[in-house]
Amino acid sequence: MPGESPRLDGVDEEYAARLAALETPLPPILVRRSDMTVIDGRHRLLAALLRGQERIGVEFFEGSDADAFLRAVEVNVTHGRPLSLADRRAAAARIIASHPHLSTRAIARASGLSAKAVGALRRCSTDAEQQLDKRVGQDGRARPVNVMEGRWRAAQVMAENPNASLREIARLAGISPATASDVRKRILAGEPPVAGSVRADATRTAEPEATRLTSVHSPPSAPEPGQPSPVREFPDHTRPESLLGKLSKDPALRLREEGRGLLRLLQYNALAEWQELSAVVPQHCEPLVGRLARQYAAQWLEFAQDLEKRGVTAAQRKTG
């Protein structure tokens, strides 16, 4: 029983007659075992009948109607009477609708079109089923349609497990090992996972919060000698331990030795019990320790002001 053919003009009887006139044996046809539908080889089957043959070689296939059509397109692209451009475009459009999970390049290879041509057909398609999170590439692996999201997921995996291999990161993030390697190189260079992009509001929820810049508020000036230090109260979202928790998840810091050093330094300050520390300072050391503390405080203040200036400059560049 003849099945659906990717050829819009049907069987070409003249072409079948030329096949029948050949003295070489006809190649096997492709048939679905369950219902004996001819998937590929209708011209060869007609040629065999013209020769008066009662038998022809067969290769069996199992699959749905959609899979059978996809297979018919694949084999007709590689051998036999060439499919016309109209045939291939119509076949690609049908495969996009029936197999929306396949990548653009995989459909291009199956239909004999360029990836650019298939991409244009895909953009014109109104089939809601094609709006999927992942597509299957030519290697059979599923990867996210939005590569930017895959890169951010890879950065999060690296932050949670800095020792993970590239293959493990790629598997968990749904990207290729080459992309995972590029993400790691960018992070080690202090760059975001995605080149030259700021994530849109719609995808901002997936971005590690530690990568979002917040304004740095300068601490109040240190009290005069002899005056008691005021006890500072912080809102929950600006408490040192809360801010440190966000920073410690940022792969741009965790994956660099200098970044890990900064995190350790910040952690020492966040965990320090200052009142208890002051109690252990001997009386004869108080002037020296106090002087060092003031020097360190001045260095931290200069450090904070430098970060503030950089933040203002970056904001002016964006608005300028």
C-alpha positions as CSV (number, residue, x, y, z in Angstrom):
1,M,0.0,0.0,0.0
2,P,1.5,3.4,-1.0
3,G,2.1,5.8,1.8
4,E,2.3,9.6,1.9
5,S,5.1,10.9,-0.3
6,P,7.0,14.1,0.1
7,R,6.7,14.6,-3.7
8,L,4.0,17.1,-4.4
9,D,3.6,15.9,-8.0
10,G,3.2,12.2,-7.1
11,V,4.8,9.4,-9.1
12,D,6.7,10.2,-12.3
13,E,5.8,7.3,-14.6
14,E,8.6,8.3,-17.1
15,Y,11.2,8.1,-14.4
16,A,9.8,4.7,-13.3
17,A,10.1,3.5,-16.9
18,R,13.7,4.5,-17.1
19,L,14.4,2.6,-13.9
20,A,12.7,-0.5,-15.3
21,A,14.9,-0.3,-18.4
22,L,18.0,-0.6,-16.3
23,E,19.7,-4.0,-16.2
24,T,20.8,-3.6,-12.6
25,P,18.7,-5.0,-9.7
26,L,16.4,-2.5,-8.1
27,P,17.4,-1.4,-4.5
28,P,15.1,-2.5,-1.7
29,I,12.1,-0.3,-0.8
30,L,11.2,0.9,2.7
31,V,8.0,-0.5,4.2
32,R,6.2,-0.1,7.5
33,R,5.9,-3.6,8.9
34,S,2.6,-3.0,10.8
35,D,0.5,-2.2,7.8
36,M,2.9,-2.8,4.8
37,T,2.7,0.9,3.8
38,V,5.4,1.9,1.3
39,I,7.4,4.7,2.9
40,D,10.1,5.0,0.3
41,G,10.5,3.4,-3.2
42,R,7.2,4.0,-5.0
43,H,9.2,4.5,-8.3
44,R,11.1,1.3,-7.7
45,L,7.9,-0.6,-7.0
46,L,6.3,0.6,-10.2
47,A,9.5,-0.2,-12.1
48,A,9.4,-3.7,-10.7
49,L,5.8,-4.1,-11.9
50,L,6.8,-2.8,-15.4
51,R,9.6,-5.5,-15.4
52,G,7.0,-8.1,-14.5
53,Q,8.8,-8.9,-11.2
54,E,6.7,-10.6,-8.5
55,R,9.2,-9.8,-5.7
56,I,11.3,-6.9,-4.6
57,G,13.7,-6.4,-1.7
58,V,12.2,-4.8,1.4
59,E,13.6,-3.0,4.5
60,F,11.1,-2.7,7.3
61,F,10.4,0.4,9.5
62,E,8.3,0.8,12.6
63,G,6.9,4.2,13.7
64,S,4.0,6.6,13.6
65,D,2.7,8.3,10.4
66,A,4.6,11.5,11.3
67,D,7.9,9.5,11.9
68,A,7.2,7.6,8.6
69,F,6.9,10.9,6.7
70,L,10.1,12.2,8.3
71,R,12.0,9.1,7.3
72,A,10.6,9.3,3.8
73,V,11.9,12.8,3.5
74,E,15.3,11.9,4.9
75,V,15.9,9.0,2.5
76,N,14.6,10.9,-0.6
77,V,17.0,13.7,0.1
78,T,20.0,11.4,-0.1
79,H,19.1,9.1,-3.0
80,G,16.8,8.6,-6.0
81,R,15.0,11.3,-7.9
82,P,15.9,14.6,-6.3
83,L,13.1,16.4,-4.4
84,S,12.3,19.8,-5.8
85,L,12.7,23.0,-3.7
86,A,8.9,23.2,-3.3
87,D,8.9,19.5,-2.1
88,R,11.6,20.2,0.4
89,R,10.0,23.4,1.7
90,A,6.6,21.7,2.1
91,A,8.2,18.7,3.8
92,A,10.1,21.0,6.2
93,A,7.0,22.9,7.1
94,R,5.2,19.7,7.9
95,I,8.1,18.3,10.0
96,I,8.2,21.6,12.0
97,A,4.5,21.0,12.8
98,S,4.8,17.3,13.6
99,H,8.2,17.4,15.3
100,P,8.5,20.8,17.0
101,H,11.1,19.4,19.4
102,L,13.6,18.9,16.6
103,S,16.2,21.6,16.3
104,T,16.3,23.9,13.2
105,R,19.6,22.3,12.1
106,A,18.2,18.8,12.5
107,I,15.2,19.6,10.3
108,A,17.4,21.3,7.8
109,R,19.6,18.2,7.5
110,A,16.5,16.0,7.1
111,S,14.8,18.1,4.5
112,G,17.8,19.2,2.5
113,L,17.3,22.9,3.2
114,S,19.6,25.4,4.8
115,A,19.2,26.1,8.5
116,K,18.4,29.7,7.6
117,A,15.5,28.6,5.3
118,V,14.1,26.3,8.0
119,G,14.5,29.1,10.6
120,A,12.4,31.4,8.4
121,L,9.7,28.7,8.0
122,R,9.7,28.1,11.8
123,R,9.2,31.8,12.5
124,C,6.3,31.9,10.1
125,S,4.7,28.9,11.7
126,T,1.7,29.6,14.0
127,D,1.6,26.1,15.6
128,A,1.5,26.6,19.3
129,E,3.1,23.2,20.0
130,Q,6.4,24.4,18.7
131,Q,6.9,26.8,21.7
132,L,9.0,24.3,23.7
133,D,11.8,24.8,26.2
134,K,14.1,22.4,24.5
135,R,14.8,21.0,21.1
136,V,16.6,17.9,20.0
137,G,19.8,18.5,17.9
138,Q,21.5,16.4,15.2
139,D,23.3,14.5,17.9
140,G,20.1,13.4,19.5
141,R,20.5,15.5,22.7
142,A,17.9,18.0,24.0
143,R,19.1,21.5,24.5
144,P,17.2,24.7,25.6
145,V,15.8,26.9,22.9
146,N,16.8,29.9,24.9
147,V,20.6,29.5,25.0
148,M,20.9,32.5,27.3
149,E,18.9,30.7,30.0
150,G,21.1,27.7,29.6
151,R,24.2,29.8,30.2
152,W,22.8,31.4,33.4
153,R,21.8,27.9,34.6
154,A,25.4,26.8,34.0
155,A,26.7,29.7,36.0
156,Q,24.5,28.7,38.9
157,V,25.7,25.1,38.7
158,M,29.3,26.4,38.8
159,A,28.5,28.6,41.8
160,E,27.0,25.7,43.7
161,N,29.7,23.2,42.7
162,P,32.9,24.8,41.5
163,N,34.6,21.4,41.1
164,A,32.0,20.0,38.7
165,S,33.3,18.9,35.3
166,L,32.3,20.6,32.1
167,R,30.3,17.5,31.1
168,E,28.4,17.5,34.4
169,I,27.7,21.2,34.1
170,A,26.5,20.8,30.5
171,R,24.2,18.0,31.5
172,L,22.6,19.8,34.4
173,A,22.2,23.1,32.5
174,G,21.1,21.5,29.2
175,I,23.8,23.0,27.1
176,S,26.8,21.6,25.2
177,P,30.2,21.1,26.9
178,A,31.7,23.7,24.5
179,T,29.1,26.3,25.8
180,A,29.8,25.3,29.4
181,S,33.5,25.8,28.8
182,D,32.9,29.3,27.3
183,V,30.7,30.2,30.3
184,R,33.5,29.1,32.7
185,K,36.1,31.2,30.8
186,R,33.8,34.2,30.9
187,I,33.2,33.9,34.6
188,L,37.0,33.5,35.3
189,A,37.6,36.6,33.4
190,G,35.0,38.5,35.5
191,E,32.4,38.7,32.7
192,P,28.8,37.7,32.7
193,P,27.9,34.2,31.3
194,V,26.2,35.8,28.3
195,A,28.3,38.2,26.2
196,G,27.2,41.8,26.2
197,S,23.7,41.3,27.5
198,V,21.6,42.3,30.5
199,R,18.8,39.9,31.2
200,A,15.3,41.0,30.5
201,D,12.8,41.5,33.3
202,A,11.0,38.4,32.2
203,T,14.0,36.2,32.9
204,R,15.5,38.2,35.7
205,T,14.1,35.8,38.3
206,A,16.5,33.1,37.1
207,E,19.5,35.3,37.5
208,P,21.6,34.8,40.6
209,E,20.8,37.7,42.8
210,A,24.4,38.2,43.7
211,T,25.1,39.3,40.1
212,R,22.7,42.3,40.4
213,L,24.5,45.5,41.4
214,T,23.1,47.3,44.4
215,S,24.2,50.7,45.6
216,V,26.9,50.8,48.3
217,H,26.1,53.0,51.2
218,S,29.0,54.5,53.1
219,P,29.1,53.7,56.8
220,P,28.8,56.6,59.2
221,S,32.0,58.2,60.3
222,A,33.8,56.5,63.2
223,P,33.1,58.0,66.7
224,E,35.6,60.2,68.3
225,P,38.1,58.5,70.7
226,G,36.5,57.9,74.1
227,Q,33.0,57.9,72.8
228,P,31.1,54.5,72.7
229,S,30.4,53.0,69.4
230,P,26.7,53.0,68.4
231,V,25.0,49.7,67.8
232,R,24.0,49.6,64.2
233,E,20.6,48.2,63.1
234,F,20.2,47.0,59.5
235,P,17.1,46.2,57.5
236,D,16.8,42.5,56.9
237,H,17.6,42.8,53.2
238,T,20.8,44.8,53.9
239,R,22.1,42.8,56.9
240,P,25.7,41.8,56.4
241,E,25.0,38.1,56.6
242,S,22.2,38.4,54.1
243,L,24.4,40.4,51.6
244,L,27.3,38.0,52.2
245,G,25.0,35.0,51.5
246,K,24.1,36.5,48.1
247,L,27.8,37.3,47.2
248,S,28.9,33.8,48.2
249,K,26.7,32.3,45.5
250,D,28.1,34.4,42.7
251,P,30.3,32.3,40.4
252,A,32.2,35.4,39.3
253,L,33.7,35.5,42.8
254,R,33.7,31.8,43.8
255,L,35.6,30.6,40.7
256,R,38.4,33.1,41.1
257,E,41.1,33.0,43.7
258,E,41.0,36.7,44.3
259,G,37.2,36.5,44.6
260,R,37.4,33.7,47.2
261,G,39.9,35.8,49.1
262,L,37.5,38.8,49.2
263,L,34.7,36.5,50.3
264,R,36.8,35.2,53.2
265,L,37.8,38.7,54.2
266,L,34.1,39.8,54.2
267,Q,33.1,36.6,56.1
268,Y,35.6,37.4,58.9
269,N,34.1,40.8,59.3
270,A,30.5,39.5,59.2
271,L,31.2,36.8,61.8
272,A,33.3,38.9,64.2
273,E,31.8,39.5,67.6
274,W,33.3,43.0,68.1
275,Q,32.3,43.5,71.7
276,E,33.8,40.2,72.7
277,L,37.0,41.0,70.7
278,S,37.4,44.4,72.4
279,A,37.1,42.7,75.8
280,V,40.2,40.5,75.1
281,V,42.5,43.4,74.1
282,P,45.0,44.1,76.9
283,Q,45.0,47.6,78.2
284,H,48.5,48.3,77.0
285,C,47.6,47.2,73.5
286,E,44.4,49.2,73.2
287,P,46.0,52.3,71.5
288,L,47.8,50.1,68.9
289,V,44.7,48.0,68.2
290,G,42.5,51.0,68.0
291,R,44.9,52.7,65.6
292,L,44.9,49.6,63.3
293,A,41.2,49.4,63.5
294,R,40.8,53.0,62.4
295,Q,43.3,52.4,59.6
296,Y,41.4,49.3,58.4
297,A,38.1,51.2,58.6
298,A,39.6,54.0,56.5
299,Q,40.7,51.5,53.9
300,W,37.3,49.8,53.8
301,L,35.7,53.3,53.4
302,E,38.0,54.1,50.5
303,F,37.2,50.7,49.0
304,A,33.5,51.3,49.3
305,Q,33.8,54.8,47.8
306,D,35.7,53.5,44.9
307,L,33.0,50.9,44.2
308,E,30.4,53.7,44.4
309,K,32.2,55.8,41.9
310,R,32.5,52.8,39.5
311,G,28.8,52.2,39.8
312,V,27.9,55.8,39.1
313,T,30.3,55.8,36.1
314,A,28.7,52.6,34.7
315,A,25.2,54.1,35.1
316,Q,26.2,57.3,33.3
317,R,27.6,55.3,30.4
318,K,24.3,53.4,30.0
319,T,22.2,56.6,30.1
320,G,24.7,58.7,28.1
